[in-house]
Amino acid sequence: MENLRGINITIEICCSILCMCFVFAILVADSSKTKMNRAFVWVLLSNIAVMMSDTLAFYSIGRPGSFFRAANYVGNFFCFIFSYVIIIAFSYYVTLFFSSQGKISNASFYFVLASQGLAILLTILALFNDMYFTIDAHNIYHRQGWYWLSQMLGMAGMLANSLLI
């Protein structure tokens, strides 16, 4: 388990560094600071946040003590939250792209914003009732009965983006 944990953490950190390089490249190269480039930076930063949250959760799994238990909850919670944020960010980017090609409706973006907003609210609620996940006495993450709902809400946003594309 320790080797697998190390591999996962290494991959997450390396990918985060790569995304950060893209962010810096865009910020340095984009002298006009276009809306689309700022939106893409938002996508990249959201991706970094997901990966760093996942790294915190991976690092904390199975480690004893209240600090690691809290870190496991925080890592998993923010992994859920930023996964929804990245869907919103990508939807905004795609909407900007197609708007620059011609007039399109913002209905798809508003649907994504509403569905992912609901997903975020339910994830906050899930911290208090363990409907998506729980952390056991050995500090191990376990999916709960309503986990599927967290995935379906994310999929709704991705489906809307796919249909728009």
N, C-alpha and C positions, 0 to 999 in steps of 0.2 A: 504494500500500500504506500509506503514511504517513497519508493521510486516513482510510482505513478503520480503521486502528489507533486513531486519535484518536477516531473516532466510537464504536467499541466500548468504549474505555476510559471515555469520557464517559457512555455509557449505563450501564455497570457501576457507576460511582461515583454517578451520580444515583439509580439504583435502590437502592444501598446506603444512601444518605442517607435515602431515603424509608422503607426498612425500619427504620432507626435511629429515625426519627420515630415509627413505630408502636411500637417497643420502649419508647421514653420515654413515650409516651401510655399504654400499658398499665401500665407501672410506676407512673406518677403516679396514674392513675385507679383502679387496682385496690387499694383499701384492705384488702381481705380476703386478698389474695395467694393466689388460688385455684390449685389444681394445674393446671387447664386453662389458665389465663392464663400460668402459668410454662412450661407445655409449648409454648404458642404462641410465647412469647418465644424458646424454644429453637429452634423452627422458623425464626423470623426471623433469629436470630443465625447459624444454620447457613447460611441463604441469603446473608447478608452475607459469611460466610467463603468461600463458593463464588465469589461475585462478585469479592471482593478477590483471591483466588487467581488467578482468570481474568484480572483486570486486570494482575497481576504477570507472568503468562505473556505476555499481549498486548504489554505494554511491552517485554519482553525479546527477543521474536522478532527474529531477524536481526541483533541488535546484537553487535558483536565483543567479545571479552574473557571471561575466566573468571568474572567477577562476573555478567555477564548470562546466561552459560550456566548457572551455578548457580541464578540467579533463575528461569530458564525451567524447569528441572527442579523446583524448589520450587513454583512456581506451578502447573504441571501436576499434580504429585503431590498437592498439597492440594486442587486442584479435583476430582480423583477422590475423595479421602478424604471431603471435606465433602459431596460429592454423595450419598455413602452415609449420612453422618450425618444429612442432612436427611430422607432416607427413614425412618430410624429415628425421628427427632423427630416427623415427621408421623404415623407409625404410632402412636406413644405418644399423641399428641394425639387422634387418631381413636378409639383404644381408650378413653381417658378419657371422651370425649364419649359414646360408645355405652354405656359402663358407667354413666354418670349417667342414662341413659334406661332402664336395666334391666340385669339380669345377662347378661353375654356371656362367652364363652370368651376367654382370653388367648392361645390357640393361634396366632392370626394374628400377634399382636405378637411372640411367641417365634420364629415362622418368619422374620419380617422381621429380627429381631435376629440370628438365626443366619446368614441369607443375606447380610446386609450386613456382619456380622462376618467371614465368609469373604471377601467382596469386599475388605474393608480389608486382611486378611492377604495376599491375593493381590496387592494393589496394592503393599504393602511389598515382597513378593518381586519384583514387576515392576521395581522400581528396580535390582535386581541382575542381571536377565536380559533386560531390554528386551522382555518379552512383550507389553506393552500399547502402549508408545510408546518412541521414541528421539529424541534431539536430535542432528542431524548437525553436521558441522564448521562450517557456516554459521549455527549456532544456530537451525535451523528444526525444528519439531516434526513428527514423522511417526508415524502409527499403525502398529502392528506386527500380526503374524498372529493374536495372541490378543486383540486389542482387543475383538472381538465378545463375548468372555466377560465382560469388564468391564461391558458394556452389558446383557447377559442377566441378570447377577446383580442389577443395579439394577432391571431390569424385573421380576424375580421379586418384589422387595419392593413395587414399585408395583402389580403385579397382585394381590398379597395384600391391599393396602390397598383397591384397587378392589372386590374381592370382598366385603370387610368392609362397605364403604359400600353 
